[in-house]
């Protein structure tokens, strides 16, 4: 009797994994194939490089600092006047030590004996000259990276390892596909969509496994990402945003021939992806756990319960999005406040308007992700659940 009941239990448990695999296959197969084809078609054949560079970066260690009295007052005095004697990395003999003027000006590194620095070596008619431009940070960054990896693995264990693998995939797609493809002249919008799809499909399944809730999260993320892209395009066109708000974006547009409007839209789409998958996975798993705890829940009941969780999550995530944009644009906000201009003039300026569009569109995409993912998850989870005693 016990054996028979156990066999019945196994038979009842079998359909859910089968449904899970079928749903995962139905989601992954067409999207994965389409994404793979797009990656192949858009993959740049060559990596664009800047030609005609006459300067190169070299590393070295400051072994001495020779200070002299400044002939005139410096507008941005960081290190004072004089020279730094630098021993170049990998150099020997008379070429091992060179002299470079002490750096001054806004953003100049403050240097001292023993500092590992980065120099720019330039060829001039009078010979080779060197300028100290930055500190070397490789060793410190390795320490930070090691602490990050250890903390993630210590707490997340195997999930921490898969999260690191997903992070590696994200960087690989961005550095090996997205950036080179845009530089090669492909549409930034198309490249961002294909790159986001590749990251989403790979990272979500790699991190959370080939499960039903992951497949639902993929669908919810995809729908919300498409909505974010459409709203971004409408907002950029309707507000006549050019994507050029500083010297860096102007240089990218002029020197590399990149469509800065498309680059702005691509940035919004890619930036939204990281927060979207957090929301969709959370909602999908929440619904699954609710139904597992109470298999008698209907789809509507599961949706309502999980939506309450989603509303609380969205309230926190939206604040995170706004603070992230504000933190990255803090120097800009300081200049705006210092200008003491009217609020209406400040908000309608393209620089501020662009950040408002980023935040608003990302927020709308996040808000849409909750009902879409929760509804899909409720339908899938309650369909697979069977109340005790019912066959």
C-alpha positions in Angstrom: 0.0 0.0 0.0 2.8 2.3 1.0 4.6 1.4 -2.2 1.5 2.1 -4.2 1.0 5.5 -2.6 4.6 6.3 -3.2 4.3 5.4 -6.9 1.2 7.6 -7.1 3.1 10.4 -5.5 5.9 10.1 -8.0 3.4 9.9 -10.9 1.7 13.1 -9.6 5.0 14.8 -9.2 6.2 13.9 -12.7 4.0 16.3 -14.8 5.3 19.4 -13.2 9.0 18.8 -14.2 7.8 17.8 -17.7 5.8 21.0 -18.0 8.8 22.9 -16.7 11.0 21.5 -19.3 8.5 22.0 -22.1 7.9 25.7 -21.1 11.7 26.3 -20.8 12.2 24.7 -24.2 9.4 26.7 -25.7 10.9 30.0 -24.4 14.6 29.3 -24.9 14.5 27.6 -28.4 13.0 30.4 -30.5 14.5 33.3 -28.6 17.9 31.6 -28.3 17.9 30.7 -32.0 16.8 34.2 -33.0 19.4 35.8 -30.7 22.2 33.6 -32.0 21.4 34.4 -35.6 21.3 38.1 -34.8 24.7 37.8 -33.0 26.3 36.2 -36.0 24.9 38.8 -38.4 25.8 41.8 -36.3 29.2 40.5 -35.0 31.9 42.9 -36.2 34.5 41.3 -38.5 37.2 43.6 -37.3 37.7 45.7 -34.1 38.0 49.4 -35.0 41.1 51.1 -33.7 42.2 54.7 -33.5 44.9 55.4 -36.0 47.7 57.9 -35.8 48.3 57.8 -32.1 51.7 59.3 -31.2 51.5 58.8 -27.4 51.5 55.7 -25.4 51.0 54.8 -21.7 53.9 53.4 -19.6 54.1 52.5 -16.0 56.7 53.5 -13.5 57.6 54.1 -9.8 58.5 57.6 -8.4 62.0 57.3 -6.8 62.5 61.0 -6.1 60.7 64.4 -6.2 62.6 67.5 -6.9 60.7 70.6 -5.9 61.4 74.2 -7.0 59.8 77.6 -6.3 57.1 78.3 -8.8 57.7 81.4 -11.0 54.1 82.3 -10.8 51.0 81.2 -8.9 49.4 78.0 -10.2 45.6 78.2 -10.7 45.2 74.5 -9.5 48.2 73.8 -7.4 48.3 70.0 -6.6 51.9 69.1 -6.3 53.7 72.4 -6.7 56.5 73.0 -9.2 59.4 70.7 -10.0 60.0 67.3 -11.4 59.5 63.7 -10.5 62.2 61.1 -11.1 60.4 57.9 -12.3 61.9 54.4 -12.8 60.1 52.9 -15.7 58.7 49.4 -15.5 60.7 46.9 -17.5 63.4 49.4 -18.5 67.1 49.0 -17.7 70.3 51.0 -17.9 70.2 54.7 -18.7 66.6 54.4 -19.9 65.4 53.1 -16.5 64.9 56.5 -14.9 63.3 59.6 -16.5 62.2 63.0 -15.4 58.6 64.2 -15.7 57.1 67.5 -14.5 55.0 67.4 -11.4 51.3 67.2 -12.5 49.0 70.1 -11.6 45.5 71.1 -12.6 42.0 69.9 -11.9 42.0 66.1 -11.4 45.8 65.8 -11.4 47.1 62.9 -9.2 48.9 63.9 -5.9 52.2 62.0 -6.1 55.0 61.1 -3.6 58.1 59.0 -3.5 57.2 55.3 -3.8 54.0 55.8 -5.8 53.3 53.6 -8.8 52.1 55.9 -11.5 51.0 55.9 -15.1 52.8 58.2 -17.6 52.1 59.3 -21.2 55.1 59.1 -23.4 54.9 61.5 -26.3 57.3 61.9 -29.3 58.2 65.6 -29.9 60.8 67.2 -32.2 63.1 67.6 -29.2 62.8 63.9 -28.3 60.6 61.9 -26.0 58.7 63.6 -23.2 56.8 62.1 -20.3 53.8 63.3 -18.2 52.4 61.7 -15.0 48.7 61.3 -15.6 47.4 58.8 -13.0 48.2 56.3 -10.3 48.5 52.5 -11.0 45.6 50.7 -9.3 45.9 47.1 -10.5 47.0 45.7 -7.2 44.3 47.5 -5.2 41.6 46.5 -7.7 42.7 42.8 -7.4 42.2 43.1 -3.7 38.7 44.6 -4.1 37.8 42.0 -6.7 39.0 39.1 -4.4 37.0 40.4 -1.5 33.9 40.7 -3.7 34.3 37.1 -5.0 35.0 35.6 -1.5 32.0 37.4 0.0 29.7 36.3 -2.8 30.8 32.7 -2.7 30.8 32.5 1.1 27.2 33.6 1.3 25.8 32.4 -2.0 27.8 29.2 -2.3 27.0 27.5 -5.6 24.6 30.3 -6.5 27.4 32.7 -5.9 29.6 30.8 -8.4 26.8 30.8 -11.0 26.3 34.6 -10.4 30.0 35.2 -11.0 29.7 33.1 -14.2 26.7 35.3 -15.3 28.7 38.4 -14.5 31.5 37.1 -16.7 29.0 36.5 -19.6 27.6 40.1 -19.2 31.1 41.6 -19.5 32.0 39.4 -22.4 28.9 40.4 -24.3 29.4 44.1 -23.6 33.1 44.2 -24.4 33.3 41.6 -27.2 30.0 42.3 -29.0 28.0 45.5 -28.0 30.9 48.0 -28.0 32.8 46.7 -31.1 29.5 46.4 -33.1 28.5 50.0 -32.3 32.0 51.2 -33.2 31.7 49.2 -36.5 28.7 51.2 -37.5 25.8 49.0 -36.6 22.6 50.4 -35.2 23.1 51.0 -31.4 19.5 50.2 -30.8 19.6 46.9 -32.6 22.9 46.0 -31.0 21.5 46.8 -27.5 18.4 44.7 -28.0 20.4 41.7 -29.3 23.0 42.1 -26.6 20.4 42.4 -23.9 18.6 39.3 -25.1 21.9 37.3 -25.1 22.7 38.5 -21.6 19.1 37.8 -20.3 18.8 34.3 -21.8 22.3 33.2 -20.7 22.5 34.8 -17.3 19.0 34.1 -16.0 19.2 30.4 -16.8 22.8 30.1 -15.7 22.1 31.8 -12.4 18.7 30.4 -11.6 18.6 27.1 -13.4 16.3 25.6 -16.1 13.2 26.0 -14.0 9.6 27.1 -14.7 10.0 30.3 -12.6 13.1 31.2 -14.6 11.3 30.8 -17.9 8.5 33.0 -16.6 11.0 35.6 -15.5 12.6 35.5 -19.0 9.2 36.2 -20.6 8.4 39.0 -18.2 11.8 40.6 -18.7 11.4 40.4 -22.5 8.0 42.0 -22.5 9.1 44.8 -20.1 12.4 45.3 -22.1 10.4 45.8 -25.3 8.1 48.3 -23.6 11.1 50.2 -22.2 12.7 50.3 -25.7 9.5 51.6 -27.3 8.9 54.3 -24.6 12.6 55.3 -24.8 12.3 55.8 -28.6 9.1 57.9 -28.2 10.5 60.0 -25.4 13.8 60.7 -27.2 12.0 61.6 -30.5 9.3 63.6 -28.8 11.6 65.7 -26.6 14.2 66.1 -29.4 17.1 64.7 -27.3 20.3 64.4 -29.3 22.3 62.3 -26.8 25.1 64.9 -26.8 25.4 66.4 -23.4 29.1 66.6 -22.7 32.5 66.5 -24.4 32.7 62.7 -24.1 29.4 62.0 -26.0 30.3 64.7 -28.5 33.7 63.1 -29.1 32.1 59.7 -29.6 29.7 61.0 -32.1 32.2 63.1 -34.0 35.3 60.9 -33.9 33.7 57.5 -34.2 30.6 58.4 -36.2 28.2 56.8 -33.7 24.5 57.8 -33.7 24.3 59.5 -30.3 20.5 59.3 -30.2 20.7 55.6 -30.8 23.5 55.3 -28.2 21.3 57.1 -25.6 18.4 54.6 -26.3 20.8 51.7 -26.2 22.1 52.9 -22.8 18.6 53.1 -21.4 17.7 49.6 -22.6 20.9 48.0 -21.3 20.8 49.9 -18.0 17.2 48.8 -17.4 18.0 45.1 -17.9 19.9 44.7 -14.7 17.0 46.0 -12.5 14.3 44.3 -14.6 15.7 40.8 -14.1 15.8 41.4 -10.4 12.1 42.3 -10.3 10.9 39.5 -12.6 12.9 36.7 -10.9 11.6 37.9 -7.5 8.0 38.0 -8.6 8.2 34.6 -10.4 9.8 32.9 -7.4 7.4 34.6 -5.0 4.4 33.2 -6.8 5.9 29.7 -7.0 6.6 29.6 -3.3 3.1 30.9 -2.4 1.5 28.2 -4.5 3.8 25.5 -3.1 2.9 26.6 0.5 -0.8 26.6 -0.4 -1.7 24.5 -3.5 -5.4 25.5 -3.1 -4.6 29.1 -4.2 -6.3 30.1 -7.4 -4.4 32.1 -10.0 -6.2 35.3 -9.0 -5.4 34.8 -5.3 -1.7 34.0 -6.1 -1.6 37.1 -8.3 -3.0 39.4 -5.6 -0.7 38.1 -2.9 2.4 38.3 -5.0 1.4 41.8 -6.3 1.5 43.1 -2.8 5.1 41.9 -2.5 5.8 43.4 -5.9 4.5 46.8 -5.0 6.8 47.0 -2.0 9.7 45.8 -4.1 9.0 48.4 -6.8 8.9 51.2 -4.2 12.4 50.3 -3.1 13.8 49.6 -6.6 12.5 52.8 -8.0 14.3 54.8 -5.3 17.4 52.8 -6.1 17.2 53.7 -9.8 16.7 57.4 -9.1 19.6 57.4 -6.6 21.9 55.6 -9.0 21.3 58.2 -11.7 21.6 61.0 -9.2 24.9 59.6 -7.9 26.4 59.3 -11.3 25.3 62.8 -12.2 26.2 64.5 -8.9 28.8 66.8 -10.5 26.2 67.9 -13.0 23.6 68.6 -10.2 26.2 70.7 -8.3 26.7 72.9 -11.4 23.0 73.2 -11.9 22.4 74.3 -8.3 25.4 76.7 -8.4 24.0 78.3 -11.6 21.0 79.4 -9.5 18.7 79.2 -12.5 14.9 78.8 -12.4 13.5 75.3 -11.8 11.6 75.3 -15.1 14.7 76.3 -17.1 16.9 73.6 -15.3 14.4 70.8 -15.8 13.9 71.5 -19.5 17.6 71.7 -20.3 18.7 68.7 -22.4 21.2 67.5 -19.9 18.7 67.2 -17.1 15.8 66.2 -19.4 17.9 63.2 -20.6 18.4 62.0 -17.0 14.7 62.5 -16.3 13.8 60.4 -19.4 16.3 57.7 -18.2 14.7 57.5 -14.8 11.1 57.8 -15.9 11.3 55.2 -18.7 13.2 52.8 -16.5 10.5 53.2 -13.8 7.6 52.6 -16.2 9.4 49.4 -17.4 9.8 48.2 -13.9 6.2 48.9 -12.9 5.0 47.0 -16.0 7.3 44.1 -15.1 5.4 43.3 -11.9 1.9 42.6 -13.2 3.1 40.9 -16.4 5.5 38.5 -14.6 3.2 38.0 -11.7 0.3 37.2 -14.0 2.3 34.7 -16.1 3.7 33.1 -13.0 0.3 32.7 -11.3 -1.2 31.0 -14.4 1.7 28.6 -14.7 2.2 27.8 -11.0 -1.5 27.2 -10.2 -2.0 25.1 -13.3 0.7 22.7 -12.1 -0.5 22.6 -8.5 -2.9 19.9 -7.3 -4.7 20.2 -4.0 -4.4 17.2 -1.7 -6.9 14.5 -2.4 -7.7 15.7 -5.9 -6.6 13.7 -8.9 
